Amino acid sequence: MRTRRQLSKIKPKSTKLSQDQVLEIRDMLAMGYKQTELAKMYGVTSQAIYHISKGDSWGWLTGLKREKY
């Protein structure tokens, strides 16, 4: 088991996408690109693209925020 000191030194994963890439993805989705195509192009999962498209992630950047019930 890790101590608090060890846990405090663990860095969070950095994001794989930049803000510009997320905006490109939003534009490409609007142009009709498939989520699986974009996932392969950007090296992320199709779930990541899905969450961008719905505003679950990066919503603050894209202006989309899905209502949580």
Wavefront OBJ file of the C-alpha trace (Angstrom):
o trace
v 0.000 0.000 0.000
v 1.264 3.469 -0.838
v 1.869 6.099 1.783
v 0.473 9.619 1.582
v 3.893 10.906 0.623
v 4.097 8.455 -2.299
v 0.580 9.320 -3.444
v 1.314 13.037 -3.351
v 4.148 12.525 -5.832
v 1.963 10.805 -8.426
v 1.246 13.196 -11.274
v -2.137 13.080 -12.988
v -2.202 11.917 -16.587
v -1.874 14.751 -19.003
v -4.579 15.221 -21.569
v -3.999 13.684 -24.958
v -5.860 16.428 -26.789
v -5.141 20.120 -26.969
v -7.853 22.745 -26.932
v -7.332 23.329 -30.657
v -7.726 19.623 -31.381
v -10.988 19.477 -29.431
v -12.360 22.375 -31.453
v -11.246 20.638 -34.670
v -13.022 17.476 -33.540
v -16.235 19.417 -32.909
v -16.025 20.936 -36.398
v -15.295 17.576 -37.996
v -18.229 15.953 -36.202
v -20.449 18.706 -37.595
v -19.091 17.928 -41.081
v -20.171 14.311 -40.724
v -17.010 12.500 -39.658
v -17.662 9.345 -37.652
v -16.569 9.160 -34.042
v -14.520 6.028 -34.713
v -12.664 7.780 -37.560
v -11.805 10.723 -35.350
v -10.719 8.466 -32.504
v -8.202 6.758 -34.774
v -6.990 10.058 -36.213
v -6.368 11.606 -32.797
v -5.223 8.493 -30.937
v -8.027 8.463 -28.376
v -10.967 6.170 -27.716
v -14.306 6.541 -29.437
v -15.755 7.099 -25.955
v -13.564 10.199 -25.595
v -14.953 11.548 -28.877
v -18.485 10.702 -27.754
v -18.025 12.639 -24.509
v -16.679 15.630 -26.433
v -19.676 15.491 -28.789
v -22.154 15.467 -25.887
v -20.373 18.112 -23.839
v -19.543 15.735 -20.994
v -15.876 16.594 -21.387
v -14.418 19.857 -22.681
v -17.894 21.405 -22.418
v -16.418 24.580 -20.967
v -14.447 24.989 -24.201
v -17.018 23.941 -26.768
v -19.977 25.677 -25.160
v -21.869 22.407 -24.843
v -22.802 21.093 -21.452
v -25.184 18.213 -21.115
v -27.646 18.524 -18.285
v -27.028 15.981 -15.568
v -30.134 14.452 -14.047
l 1 2 3 4 5 6 7 8 9 10 11 12 13 14 15 16 17 18 19 20 21 22 23 24 25 26 27 28 29 30 31 32 33 34 35 36 37 38 39 40 41 42 43 44 45 46 47 48 49 50 51 52 53 54 55 56 57 58 59 60 61 62 63 64 65 66 67 68 69
